[in-house]
Amino acid sequence: LFCLLSQVGVESTMKQKLISVIVPVYNAENYLERCLNSIVNQTYSNLEIILVDDGSRDRGPQICDSYAEKDARIKVIHKQNQGVSSARNTGLLKSTGDYIGFMDCDDWIEKDMYETLVEAIEANDADMAAASWFKSYDDEEKEAVNLKPVDKGVFNRDKLLRYIYERDTYQGFAYMWDKLYSRKVLTEANGEMLLFDENIQLGGD
């Protein structure tokens, strides 16, 4: 089951399960600190933050290392540049969380995003949850608007696939970074992680 949220704000008293947040990092030094600050300051604190430096040629690697020195939840992996799918796979194989989220290094998230998504998943016994998102420019922010209305609430695999396949109509459903996944969704029947195709150069999400 899949849960799409509008806005949810419920104070949680449950024992927090671990979320692995995987962030591929590549040549985004101007945005990286805002990205990382938005993760480490989440209201949901039980996080494993995996920063995969994909051969950045700017100050990104140093920024990652400096954050790891200050926050024990952060793990940094430095690797040769092989693209975002390779970086995500590296993070997946190192992850240990009950839930998995992805972020792009030039994005940032609201401070209660992961708390809200976990509560939605567990309240509805869903496999993953998605949030709305907006485009942030230097001088303005624009909410992402779908060409057709999207049902908010809980829905099944068939409706999710329809939204994904009609990606030009329903923006966001083909992306990884606006969702939180239970680990079982990203695990093969044999127990291995479901990985990204590293040969895809466009539309890797």
C-alpha positions in Angstrom: 0.0 0.0 0.0 1.1 3.6 -0.7 0.1 6.6 1.2 0.1 10.1 -0.3 0.1 13.0 2.2 -1.2 16.5 2.2 -0.2 17.7 5.6 0.0 15.6 8.7 1.2 16.8 12.1 0.8 14.2 14.9 3.1 14.1 17.9 4.7 10.6 18.0 5.1 8.6 21.2 6.3 5.4 19.5 9.8 4.0 19.7 11.5 5.3 16.7 12.6 2.9 14.0 15.8 3.7 12.1 15.6 5.7 8.9 18.6 5.5 6.5 18.8 8.7 4.4 21.0 8.3 1.3 22.4 11.4 -0.3 24.5 11.2 -3.4 26.9 14.2 -3.4 28.4 15.6 -6.6 29.6 19.2 -7.2 26.9 21.0 -5.2 28.9 22.9 -2.6 26.6 25.9 -2.8 23.5 23.9 -1.7 25.0 21.1 0.3 25.1 22.7 3.8 21.4 23.7 3.5 20.6 20.1 2.5 22.5 18.6 5.4 21.2 21.1 7.9 17.6 20.1 6.9 18.4 16.5 7.6 20.3 16.7 10.9 17.7 19.0 12.3 14.7 16.7 11.6 12.2 16.2 14.4 12.6 12.5 13.8 16.1 11.9 15.2 16.8 8.2 14.8 18.6 8.6 11.5 21.4 7.0 9.7 22.7 9.6 7.2 24.8 8.2 4.4 26.6 10.7 2.3 28.1 9.2 -0.9 30.7 11.5 -2.4 30.6 10.5 -6.0 34.0 12.0 -6.9 33.1 15.6 -6.4 35.6 18.1 -7.6 34.5 21.0 -5.4 34.4 21.5 -1.6 31.6 18.9 -1.2 33.9 16.1 0.2 35.3 18.4 2.9 31.8 19.7 3.8 30.6 16.1 4.2 33.6 15.2 6.4 33.1 18.2 8.6 29.5 17.3 9.2 30.4 13.7 10.1 32.9 15.0 12.7 30.1 16.8 14.4 27.3 14.2 14.1 27.8 10.5 14.8 24.7 9.6 12.7 26.5 10.7 9.5 28.6 8.2 7.5 30.6 9.5 4.5 31.7 7.3 1.6 34.2 8.7 -0.9 34.2 7.0 -4.3 35.2 7.4 -7.9 32.6 9.2 -10.0 30.2 6.7 -11.5 26.9 8.6 -11.5 23.9 9.0 -9.3 22.6 5.4 -9.6 25.9 4.0 -8.6 26.0 6.4 -5.6 22.5 5.4 -4.5 23.4 1.7 -4.8 26.5 2.3 -2.7 24.3 3.9 0.0 21.7 1.2 -0.2 24.3 -1.6 0.3 25.6 0.3 3.4 22.2 1.1 4.8 20.8 -0.7 7.9 17.5 1.3 8.5 14.0 -0.1 8.8 13.0 2.7 6.4 15.0 4.2 3.5 14.8 7.7 2.1 16.7 9.4 -0.7 17.7 13.0 -1.0 19.5 15.0 -3.8 22.3 17.1 -2.5 20.8 20.4 -3.9 17.5 19.8 -2.2 16.3 20.5 1.4 13.3 19.2 3.4 10.9 20.5 6.0 12.0 19.7 9.5 9.1 17.3 10.2 9.1 15.4 6.9 10.4 12.1 8.1 8.4 12.1 11.3 5.3 12.8 9.2 6.1 10.1 6.6 6.8 7.4 9.2 3.6 8.2 11.1 1.6 7.9 7.8 3.2 4.5 6.9 2.7 3.0 10.4 -0.8 4.4 10.9 -2.0 2.9 7.6 0.2 -0.2 7.5 1.6 1.1 4.1 4.8 0.1 2.3 5.8 3.7 1.4 4.6 7.3 1.7 5.0 10.4 -0.5 4.8 14.1 0.3 4.1 17.1 -1.8 7.0 19.2 -3.0 7.9 22.5 -4.6 10.5 24.0 -6.8 12.9 26.5 -5.0 14.7 29.1 -7.0 17.1 31.8 -5.9 14.3 34.4 -5.9 11.0 32.4 -5.6 9.4 29.1 -4.7 6.7 27.4 -6.8 4.5 24.6 -5.6 4.5 21.6 -8.0 1.0 21.3 -9.4 -0.3 18.2 -11.2 -2.2 18.5 -14.4 -4.9 16.2 -13.0 -6.0 15.9 -9.3 -4.2 13.2 -7.2 -6.1 11.2 -4.6 -4.7 11.9 -1.1 -4.8 9.0 1.3 -4.0 5.3 0.9 -4.1 3.5 -2.4 -2.8 0.3 -3.9 -0.2 -0.8 -6.4 -2.3 -0.4 -9.5 -3.2 3.2 -8.9 0.5 4.0 -8.0 1.6 2.5 -11.2 -0.9 4.5 -13.2 0.5 7.7 -11.6 4.1 6.7 -12.3 3.4 5.8 -16.0 1.6 9.1 -16.5 4.6 11.0 -15.1 4.1 14.1 -17.3 0.6 14.5 -15.8 1.4 13.5 -12.2 4.7 15.2 -11.4 6.7 13.6 -8.6 5.6 10.0 -8.7 8.6 8.9 -10.8 11.1 10.5 -8.3 12.8 8.9 -5.4 13.4 11.9 -3.2 9.8 12.8 -2.1 9.1 9.4 -0.6 9.9 7.1 2.4 10.1 3.4 1.8 9.9 0.4 4.1 13.0 -1.7 3.7 11.0 -4.7 2.5 9.9 -2.7 -0.6 13.5 -2.3 -1.7 14.5 -6.0 -0.9 14.4 -8.8 -3.4 12.8 -12.2 -2.5 16.3 -13.6 -2.0 17.0 -10.9 0.6 19.3 -8.8 -1.5 18.7 -5.1 -2.0 16.8 -4.0 -5.2 19.4 -1.8 -6.9 19.3 0.9 -9.6 20.3 0.2 -13.1 23.7 2.0 -13.4 23.6 1.9 -17.2 20.6 4.3 -17.4 21.9 7.8 -18.1 18.5 9.7 -18.1 15.5 9.1 -15.9 17.4 7.1 -13.3 14.7 7.6 -10.7 
